[in-house]
Amino acid sequence: MKTLMLGNVAAARGLYEAGCDFVSSYPGTPSTEITEAAAKYPEIYAEWAPNEKVAMESAFGASLAGRRSFCGMKHVGLNVAADPLFTAAYTGVRAGMLIGVADDPGMHSSQNEQDSRHYAIAAKLPMLEPADAAEALSFVKLGYELSERFDTPVLIKMCTRIAHSQSVVETSEREEREPIPYEKDIKKYVMMPACAKARHPVVEARLAALREWAETADINRIEEGADRSVGFVTSSTCYQYVKEVCGDRHPVLKLGMVNPLPVKKLKDFAATVEKLIVVEELDGIIEAHCRSIGLNAVGKELFGCIGEFSQNYVAEKLGLAPHSGKALAENLPARPPVMCAGCPHRGLFFTLKKKKLTVLGDIGCYTLGAAAPLNAMDSTVCMGASVSGLHGFIKASGEEASKKTVAVIGDSTFMHSGITGLVSIAYNESNSTVIILDNSITGMTGHQQNPTTGFNLKGDPCTKIDLETLCRSVGIRRVRVVDPYDLAACDKAIDEELAADEPSVIISRRPCALLKYVRHPGPISCDSDKCIGCRACMSIGCPAISVDGGKAKIDDTLCVGCGVCSQLCRKNALG
């Protein structure tokens, strides 16, 4: 049956059709929907893991047990999972194991633009890169065949445009597979030095065999064109842009496997064209390979290595007329992201700003606390870095810094990688105050469950990790909970914990305002007779508040009635 599918949903369909039994992932835009869609198939066991390392190790365990497995993550999540990734390349697999990684050129929802192809090269693992939803489905199925044929984990590289765009796919039935019987094999799976030394030559031989396969693989295909003054080598979304801009005029070598790359096929293709142009987003990996095998390829000197490409960008760099689109008649105002009306983090960040504290931040929607008018964050590096960074900051700066510096981290991020930082604080005795922003969900990626919510990926009740007990169990004696809607309580808690002479944790607890089961009192209003236009209410940056005619105005389509602004109004005009 033919149907329209998002790239991520198509990848999940590929998991289903290929007989995948086990999926473990950590949500991360733009990869999240693969696992969410896979969870809808009752034949697939699917879960959210606390972090990407755990997800990959769990998927390896399922493969070792003889079941086809998958783990998914965004590009920065692959950093977290790099340890098992490199060693799984040595052990190989029993049943097929796929690793889905989604890059984010343009940084739509990420802190960097790293290119995951480097991991495939460094780990010496095959990587497939689909160019649309149909290929997402078929490449997943092919990935399992390659995984079992060549005894290797296989990386499937998505990106924002492929993950979140739709195209026509043709679905088929699921192929059920009997589990591969488990057999103990110490030399293959126990990577102590003696065994690992024997496995390295196996990895190199496998890579050579995969490179040979890539020479004749259908997914590395040549599309002919009459004008051979230029030939393009490309993959993923860049293939779509080249075809839309140039049509069928020029020959194209479309690569579906981006590691290992073919040699003879590239040389043969280059010999048929006058000029070889490589079109690829981010780093010049294909271009560097072409040059390494003696081809005079042009790539990054035309297109650069920064940001996401588009049809018009490719056309411009090739010296062609714009492919499509019209300029807007007027400039539209920018719409920077803001914390939602009623966001439980707003009151806490307002208090931190008022106290002029140094705030080490973390990854989540609360990172928007760095935006104006709050400006209440001093650093954001990676998942969990706020807690570990706070420890280092205070140890390096001395006791005085402990009275004016805090870390903020979300509940899901704390479970992901904040716990170990808190262990370090307790073990190495830095007088640190960590604030866990517990909004009872993984908010930034679209409301996924996590170990603190009491529900699993499929919405079934499960074990709920108690944050207070967890913090105390690692050696933090001072643990308290505050309601971030209560500004006075936030103020008091922060003052008292900063004044304490030992490490402490403040849990700022209130569910995300957008959760469907959260009931709000309803919008407040502004009494214009009482309002003096002081704009104190504007200092919290709530999108439901504006100023009209010198008076505060409440947008009742946005306001949920949290009451934070009311606590700032000296004239009681808001209520």
C-alpha positions in Angstrom: 0.0 0.0 0.0 1.3 3.5 -0.9 0.9 6.3 1.7 2.5 9.6 2.8 4.8 9.2 5.8 7.2 11.4 7.7 10.7 10.2 7.4 10.8 9.2 11.1 7.5 7.3 10.9 8.8 5.5 7.7 11.9 4.5 9.6 9.7 3.0 12.3 7.7 1.2 9.7 11.0 -0.2 8.4 11.7 -1.5 11.9 8.3 -3.2 12.0 8.6 -4.8 8.6 12.1 -6.0 9.2 11.0 -7.9 12.3 12.7 -5.7 14.9 11.7 -6.9 18.4 13.4 -4.4 20.7 13.7 -0.6 20.6 15.4 1.5 23.3 16.1 5.3 22.8 16.4 8.6 24.5 14.2 11.4 23.0 16.1 14.0 21.0 14.9 16.3 18.2 14.9 15.4 15.3 15.0 11.7 16.1 12.2 11.3 18.6 9.3 10.2 16.5 11.1 7.0 15.3 10.7 5.5 18.7 7.3 7.0 19.4 6.0 5.5 16.1 7.7 2.1 16.7 5.9 1.9 20.1 2.6 1.9 18.4 3.3 -1.6 16.9 2.4 -4.2 19.6 4.9 -6.6 18.1 7.8 -4.3 19.1 8.9 -3.8 22.6 9.8 -0.1 22.9 11.1 2.0 25.8 12.7 5.3 26.8 16.1 4.8 28.4 17.5 7.2 30.9 20.2 8.2 28.3 21.6 7.2 25.0 24.5 5.1 26.4 22.0 3.0 28.3 19.8 2.7 25.2 22.7 1.5 23.0 23.9 -1.0 25.6 20.3 -2.3 26.0 20.0 -2.7 22.2 23.3 -4.5 22.1 22.0 -6.9 24.9 18.9 -7.6 22.9 21.0 -8.3 19.8 23.2 -10.6 21.9 20.0 -12.5 22.9 19.3 -13.1 19.3 16.6 -10.4 18.6 16.8 -7.6 16.0 17.2 -4.3 17.9 17.3 -0.6 17.4 18.4 2.5 19.4 17.7 6.0 18.3 19.2 9.4 19.3 20.1 12.8 17.9 23.7 13.7 16.9 24.8 14.9 20.4 23.3 11.8 21.9 25.8 9.8 19.9 28.5 11.5 22.0 26.9 10.0 25.1 26.8 6.6 23.5 30.2 6.6 21.9 31.7 4.2 24.5 29.6 1.2 23.6 29.5 2.3 19.9 33.3 1.8 19.4 33.4 -1.5 21.3 30.3 -2.9 19.6 32.2 -2.4 16.4 34.7 -4.9 17.7 32.3 -7.5 19.1 29.9 -7.4 16.2 26.4 -8.6 16.7 24.3 -11.8 17.0 21.0 -10.6 15.6 20.9 -7.4 13.5 21.4 -4.1 15.4 20.7 -0.7 14.0 21.7 2.7 15.5 19.6 5.6 14.3 21.2 9.1 14.6 19.6 12.3 13.4 21.8 15.3 12.6 20.5 18.9 12.9 22.2 21.1 10.2 21.1 24.7 11.0 20.7 23.9 14.7 17.0 24.1 14.7 17.0 22.4 18.2 20.6 21.7 19.1 23.7 23.2 20.6 26.1 22.3 17.8 26.2 21.2 14.2 28.4 18.1 14.5 28.5 15.7 11.6 27.8 12.1 12.7 29.6 10.7 9.7 32.8 11.2 11.6 31.6 8.6 14.2 31.0 6.0 11.4 34.5 6.6 10.1 36.2 6.6 13.5 34.3 3.5 14.7 34.7 1.8 11.3 31.0 1.1 11.0 28.8 1.2 8.0 26.4 4.1 7.7 23.4 4.4 5.4 21.9 7.8 4.6 18.3 8.0 3.2 17.2 10.9 1.0 13.5 10.6 1.6 10.9 8.7 3.6 10.8 5.8 1.2 14.5 5.3 1.5 14.2 5.6 5.3 11.9 2.6 5.3 13.9 0.6 2.8 17.3 1.5 4.2 16.3 0.3 7.7 15.4 -3.1 6.2 18.6 -3.2 4.3 20.5 -2.2 7.4 19.4 -5.3 9.2 20.5 -7.5 6.2 23.9 -5.8 6.2 24.2 -6.1 10.0 23.7 -9.8 10.0 25.6 -10.4 6.7 28.7 -8.5 7.8 28.3 -9.1 11.6 28.2 -5.4 12.5 26.1 -2.7 14.0 24.8 -0.4 11.3 24.2 3.3 11.6 21.2 5.0 9.9 21.8 8.7 9.5 18.8 10.9 9.4 18.7 14.7 9.4 16.0 17.3 10.3 14.6 17.6 6.7 14.4 13.8 6.1 13.1 13.1 9.6 10.4 15.8 9.4 9.3 15.8 5.8 6.8 13.6 4.1 7.0 11.5 0.9 5.3 8.5 -0.6 6.2 5.1 0.8 5.0 1.7 -0.1 4.5 -0.5 2.9 4.5 -4.3 3.2 3.8 -6.9 5.8 6.1 -7.7 8.8 8.6 -10.4 8.4 8.6 -12.4 11.6 11.9 -13.9 12.5 12.9 -16.7 14.9 15.4 -15.5 17.5 18.9 -16.6 16.9 19.9 -19.1 19.7 22.3 -17.7 22.2 25.8 -19.3 22.4 28.5 -18.3 24.7 31.5 -16.9 22.8 34.1 -15.3 25.1 36.6 -14.5 22.3 33.9 -12.5 20.4 32.0 -10.7 23.1 34.4 -10.3 26.1 36.5 -7.3 25.1 39.5 -7.7 27.4 42.8 -6.9 25.7 43.6 -10.4 24.6 40.3 -10.8 22.8 40.1 -7.2 21.6 43.5 -7.5 19.9 42.2 -10.5 17.9 39.0 -8.7 16.9 40.7 -5.6 15.4 41.8 -7.4 12.3 38.3 -8.7 11.9 37.0 -5.1 12.0 39.5 -4.1 9.2 38.6 -7.1 7.1 34.9 -6.3 7.5 35.4 -2.7 6.5 37.2 -3.8 3.3 34.3 -6.2 2.5 31.8 -3.4 3.0 33.8 -1.1 0.7 33.7 -3.8 -1.9 29.9 -4.2 -1.4 29.5 -0.4 -1.8 31.1 -0.5 -5.3 28.1 -2.4 -6.8 25.3 -1.6 -4.3 22.1 -0.3 -5.8 21.9 2.4 -3.1 25.0 4.0 -4.7 23.5 4.7 -8.1 24.5 6.8 -11.1 21.7 8.9 -12.7 22.7 9.9 -16.2 22.5 13.4 -17.7 23.2 14.8 -21.2 25.4 17.7 -20.1 28.6 16.2 -18.8 30.4 19.5 -18.2 29.5 18.9 -14.6 28.9 15.8 -12.5 27.5 15.8 -9.0 28.3 13.5 -6.1 25.8 13.9 -3.3 23.5 12.3 -0.7 20.6 12.9 1.6 18.7 16.2 1.2 21.5 17.6 -0.9 20.6 15.0 -3.6 17.0 16.4 -3.6 18.3 20.0 -3.9 20.6 19.1 -6.8 17.8 17.3 -8.6 15.3 20.2 -8.1 17.8 22.8 -9.2 19.4 20.9 -12.1 16.8 18.4 -13.1 18.2 15.6 -15.2 20.6 17.8 -17.2 23.8 16.6 -15.4 24.8 13.2 -14.3 24.6 12.5 -10.5 26.2 9.9 -8.3 23.7 9.5 -5.5 25.3 7.8 -2.4 23.1 5.9 -0.1 26.0 4.4 1.9 28.3 7.2 3.2 30.7 4.9 5.0 32.6 3.2 3.7 32.6 5.1 0.4 33.4 3.4 -2.9 36.6 4.0 -4.8 36.3 2.5 -8.3 32.7 3.7 -8.7 33.7 7.3 -7.9 36.7 7.1 -10.2 34.7 5.7 -13.0 32.0 8.4 -12.6 34.6 11.2 -12.4 36.1 10.0 -15.7 32.8 10.6 -17.5 32.5 14.3 -16.5 34.6 17.4 -17.0 34.1 18.8 -13.5 33.3 16.9 -10.3 31.2 18.8 -7.7 30.4 17.3 -4.3 27.3 18.7 -2.6 27.1 17.8 1.1 26.0 19.6 4.2 28.3 20.3 7.1 31.8 18.8 6.7 33.5 17.8 3.4 33.7 14.1 4.1 32.8 12.9 0.6 35.0 15.6 -0.9 38.0 14.6 1.2 37.5 11.0 0.2 37.4 12.0 -3.4 40.7 13.9 -3.1 42.3 11.1 -1.2 41.8 8.8 -4.1 43.2 11.3 -6.6 40.1 13.0 -7.8 40.0 16.8 -8.4 36.7 17.5 -6.6 35.2 20.8 -5.8 32.9 21.1 -2.8 33.4 23.2 0.3 35.0 26.1 -1.5 31.6 26.6 -3.1 29.2 25.6 -0.4 30.9 26.0 2.9 30.5 23.9 6.0 28.1 25.9 8.1 24.3 25.7 8.2 21.5 23.9 6.4 21.3 24.1 2.6 18.2 24.8 0.5 17.3 24.7 -3.2 18.0 28.4 -3.7 21.3 28.2 -1.8 22.5 25.4 -4.0 21.3 27.3 -7.1 23.1 30.5 -6.0 26.4 28.7 -5.3 26.2 27.0 -8.7 25.6 30.4 -10.4 22.0 29.5 -11.4 18.8 31.5 -11.2 16.8 31.0 -7.9 14.9 27.7 -8.1 11.7 28.9 -6.5 10.1 31.3 -4.0 9.3 35.0 -4.0 10.6 37.7 -1.7 8.1 38.9 0.9 6.7 42.4 0.3 7.6 43.4 3.8 9.9 42.2 6.6 8.1 40.1 9.1 9.0 40.6 12.8 11.2 38.0 14.3 9.5 35.4 16.6 12.2 34.1 18.9 11.2 31.2 21.1 10.0 32.0 24.6 8.8 30.0 27.6 5.1 29.3 27.3 2.5 31.3 29.2 2.2 29.6 32.6 5.6 27.9 32.3 6.5 26.7 35.8 10.2 27.7 35.2 9.4 31.4 34.8 8.9 32.3 38.5 12.1 30.5 39.5 14.2 32.2 36.8 12.7 35.6 37.8 13.9 35.0 41.3 17.4 34.0 40.2 17.7 37.1 38.0 16.4 39.3 40.9 19.2 38.0 43.1 21.8 38.5 40.4 23.1 34.9 40.8 25.5 33.1 38.5 23.4 30.3 36.9 25.0 27.3 35.2 22.3 25.9 32.9 21.5 22.7 31.1 19.7 21.3 28.0 15.9 21.7 28.0 13.2 24.1 27.3 14.3 25.9 30.5 17.4 27.0 28.5 15.1 29.8 27.4 15.7 31.3 30.8 18.8 32.7 29.1 16.6 34.9 26.8 15.5 38.5 27.5 14.1 39.8 29.7 15.1 37.2 32.2 18.7 36.7 31.0 19.1 34.3 33.9 21.7 31.8 32.7 25.5 32.0 32.3 26.3 28.7 30.6 24.8 25.8 28.7 27.1 23.1 27.4 25.6 19.6 27.3 23.2 17.3 29.2 24.2 17.2 32.9 27.0 19.8 32.6 25.3 22.3 34.9 25.7 20.1 38.0 29.3 19.0 37.2 30.2 22.5 36.1 28.8 24.0 39.3 31.1 21.7 41.3 34.2 22.8 39.3 33.2 26.4 39.4 32.9 26.5 43.1 36.0 24.5 43.8 38.0 26.8 41.6 36.4 30.1 42.8 36.3 29.4 46.5 33.6 29.5 49.3 32.4 33.0 48.4 31.2 31.7 45.0 29.0 29.1 46.7 26.8 31.9 48.1 25.9 33.4 44.7 26.1 30.5 42.2 23.6 27.7 41.4 22.9 25.0 38.8 19.6 24.5 37.1 18.6 21.2 35.5 15.4 19.5 34.4 14.0 16.3 35.8 14.6 14.3 32.7 18.1 15.8 32.1 18.9 15.0 35.8 18.0 11.4 35.2 20.0 11.4 32.0 23.3 12.6 33.3 22.9 14.9 36.2 23.0 12.3 38.9 26.7 11.6 38.6 27.5 15.3 38.9 25.5 15.4 42.1 27.4 12.3 43.4 30.7 14.3 42.7 29.3 17.2 44.7 28.5 15.0 47.6 31.7 12.9 47.4 34.1 15.8 46.9 32.3 18.1 49.2 31.7 21.3 47.3 29.1 23.6 48.9 26.8 23.7 45.9 23.2 24.4 45.4 21.5 22.5 42.6 18.0 23.4 41.5 16.0 20.6 39.7 13.3 22.0 37.6 10.8 19.2 37.9 7.9 19.8 35.4 6.9 16.1 35.4 7.7 15.4 31.8 10.4 15.6 29.1 9.2 18.9 27.7 11.6 20.1 25.1 11.1 17.1 22.7 7.4 16.9 23.0 6.2 15.5 26.3 7.9 12.1 26.6 7.8 10.1 29.8 10.9 9.7 31.9 11.9 7.7 35.0 10.4 10.4 37.3 6.9 10.5 35.8 5.5 7.1 36.8 4.6 6.0 33.2 6.5 4.2 30.5 6.7 5.0 26.8 3.4 3.3 26.1 1.7 5.2 28.9 1.4 2.3 31.3 2.1 2.8 35.0 5.6 1.9 36.1 8.2 2.5 38.8 8.5 6.2 39.6 11.9 7.4 40.8 11.6 9.6 43.8 13.9 12.6 43.3 14.0 13.6 47.0 15.0 10.1 48.1 17.5 9.7 45.2 19.2 13.0 46.1 19.4 12.0 49.8 20.7 8.5 48.9 23.8 10.0 47.2 24.7 12.0 50.3 22.7 15.3 50.0 21.1 16.0 53.4 19.4 19.3 52.5 16.6 18.6 50.0 13.5 20.7 49.7 10.6 21.2 47.3 9.1 24.6 46.3 6.3 25.7 44.0 7.8 28.0 41.4 4.4 29.8 41.1 5.1 31.0 44.7 7.7 33.7 44.3 8.1 34.3 48.1 8.7 30.6 48.7 11.3 30.5 45.9 13.0 33.6 47.3 13.1 32.1 50.8 14.3 28.6 49.6 17.2 30.0 47.5 18.3 32.4 50.3 18.4 29.6 52.9 20.1 27.0 50.7 22.8 29.4 49.5 23.5 30.4 53.1 23.9 26.8 54.2 27.4 25.4 54.8 26.8 22.1 52.9 25.5 20.9 49.5 21.8 21.2 48.9 19.1 20.5 46.3 16.0 22.6 45.6 13.3 20.8 43.6 11.2 23.4 41.8 8.1 21.2 41.2 5.0 22.0 39.1 3.8 20.2 35.9 4.4 21.6 32.5 1.5 24.0 31.7 0.9 22.3 28.3 0.2 18.9 29.7 -3.3 17.8 28.8 -4.2 16.6 32.3 -3.1 19.9 34.0 -6.1 22.0 34.9 -5.7 25.8 35.1 -7.8 28.4 36.9 -8.3 30.4 33.7 -7.0 33.7 32.5 -6.7 36.7 34.8 -7.5 40.3 33.8 -6.1 43.7 34.2 -8.0 46.5 36.0 -6.9 49.4 33.8 -8.1 51.9 36.5 -5.5 50.5 38.9 -2.7 49.9 36.4 -0.2 52.7 36.5 1.9 51.4 33.5 4.9 50.6 35.6 5.6 47.5 33.5 6.7 45.4 36.4 4.6 42.6 35.0 6.6 42.7 31.8 9.8 41.7 33.6 8.9 38.0 33.6 8.7 37.8 29.8 5.3 36.1 29.7 3.9 36.1 26.1 0.4 36.6 27.5 1.2 40.1 28.8 1.6 43.2 26.6 1.2 46.9 26.9 -1.5 48.8 25.1 -2.1 52.5 25.6 0.3 52.5 28.5 -1.6 49.9 30.4 -1.0 46.1 30.8 -3.1 43.9 28.6 -3.7 40.2 29.2 -4.3 37.9 26.2 -6.9 35.6 27.6 -6.3 33.1 24.8 -2.8 32.5 26.2 -3.1 33.3 30.0 -3.6 30.2 32.2 -3.9 32.1 35.4 -0.6 31.1 37.1 -0.6 34.3 39.1 3.1 35.0 38.9 2.6 38.4 37.3 0.0 39.3 40.0 2.7 38.9 42.7 4.7 41.6 41.0 1.9 44.2 40.7 2.1 46.7 43.6 -1.3 48.1 42.7 -3.2 44.8 42.6 -4.3 45.5 39.1 -3.8 41.9 37.9 -6.1 39.2 39.1 
